[in-house]
Amino acid sequence: MNISSSGVSLFSVYAQIMFVVYGLFILLGLYCLYLLIKCLIRGIKALDIYIEKNTRGPL
């Protein structure tokens, strides 16, 4: 059976697979950005607590 006679080209199948892979990479990048922002917010809070604790005078 010839692939070209079925009406679906091998290149079009490859393009569809690459489109899905590209979309997954975009989603993975957005998720990594979300985790980075979440981590930075926690770091800023921890820094604020550290500064507040160490800038108060002796008790």
Buried (B, 14 or more C-beta within 10 A) or exposed (E): EEEEEEEEEEEEEEEEEEEEEEEEEEEEEEEEEEEEEEEEEEEEEEEEEEEEEEEEEEE
